[in-house]
Amino acid sequence: MIFNTLKKDKNKLEETLAVFSPAESRFFSAYLGNALFNQREDVRKLYQWCVQNELSERAAAYAAVYPDTPFDAQKLRLLQSRLQKLAEQFLSLRQWLETPAARDFQLLRALRHRGLETQFPDALQSLKNSLEAQPLRNSDYYLSLGEALWEEARFETLRQPSATIYLARLSENADLLWLTQKLRYMCLVRAQQLVYKTTHEMRFREEIEAMVQRYDLLEVPAIGIWYYCLYMLEDNENQAYFIRFKSLLLAHDSAFNADEIRDLYLFAVNYCIRKVNLGQRSFQYDMMDFYKNGLQKGFLLETGQLSRFTFHNIVGAGIQTKEYAWVENFINQYKNNIPRSHRESTYKFSLARLGYAQKQYEEILPLLQNSNYYDPLIALAAKALALKVYYETGEYNLLESHLEAMKIYIRRKSSVGYHGTYYLNLVKFTQKLIQTNPNKRNARIELKQKILAEKALADRDWLLEQLSA
């Protein structure tokens, strides 16, 4: 059936129809039966056939639509093309209907074009009321408001050519639209530069600074949030930008659409991670503030799913802040939001991490041993966790076998890249830790110095902790 998981050999039409939900498939069937949109019965028959069959069965598809007629490949291709165009039109219409006030914009424009002056003011006010009632106050909002103000300005200046207030409002709104868009794009560029070490001159940087200061535009939430976000990304040292950014974002996060809020939360979390990696552990609590708020308001979910990477990060942050009860509740509450292919392994590994943090060793190894890790980096993290359990419980024979197995695994998994070096060094120093006499202080000091000097090393803090025990 076309509504099942896509195959790689799906054609364009099948790919389009496969994204329809069951409800949308019913609506589309009714859409094809409406003479306003489609007057061809063969198109409707082809769709009904597609609901239960694969289009790769071309001869069968043709026979279902045109029984007792010789197969004509070109005719079938043209029919598929027509159905594809109607499916695209249907998706466009659905998107239009779901866009706030889209119908009101078109009505307003139609009233002005057709000279229905007595109806225009009421339609304009209705549109403005709709815009103000919805929570968005981002570039989408200013774009929509700009369209309304444009229609108002065109309508009023025809009646009152000397009235400047309408065009002035339109101009000021255009400033806010441009700034919110420009600052967002600058943040995206800067974030990319941090990851890929690229350089790109961002035009109007100084001019934007002058504009926001001269006209007090930082009081506009969307502008202020993106402005402080940009400074936060540009200046990792000055925490004042992050503090202001966090305060504004948590207070006004409903002003942004789903894509924007995910970007903003990602910028915030990555900033906190960089700070934690530099030894500033207090930022773990800031990270948890964003995670908790994002979960509560659904910002971290995409189509009802929570990325396994985000899931692992949330568990890690909660463990670091020692919110064990909260972490356990999170794991159990959101496990079914993990994509199915990684659900079991992510769930069990998360429980194992929590168990280790609470020193519940007897529960950890079964969780680690009975999971299939399709992601080699998670598999390495699980092996490192088992390593710690074996060492801390004094199971040195099992530990030595485990270390040898880890080395073999890392050398076979070339896909882990530089991470392999980090874990190979963990294996090496764990072996040295076992071999070092705990009563020989100088030997332990020497090993500690080597651990500190090694740049590529996983779980450095854990190794140092064992030497200090």
Secondary structure by P-SEA (a helix, b strand, c coil): cccccccccccaaaaaaaaccaaaaaaaaaaaacccccccaaaaaaaaaaacccccaaaaaaaaacccccccaaaaaaaaaaaaaaaaaaaaaaaaaaccaaaaaaaaaaaaaaccccaaaaaaaaaaaaaaacccccaaaaaaaaaaaaaaaaaaaaaccccaaaaaaaaaaaaaaaaaaaaaaaaaaaaaaaacbbbbbbcaaaaaaaaaaaacccccaaaaaaaaaaaaaaccccaaaaaaaaaaaaaccccccaaaaaaaaaaaaaaaaaaaaaccccaaaaaaaaaaaaaaaccccccccccaaaaaaaaaaaaaacaaaaaaaaaaaccccccccaaaaaaaaaaaaaaaaaccccccaaaaaacccccaaaaaaaaaaaaaaaaaacaaaaaaaaaaaaaaaaaacccccaaaaaaaaaaaaaaaaaacccccaaaaaaaaaaaaacccccaaaaaaaaaac
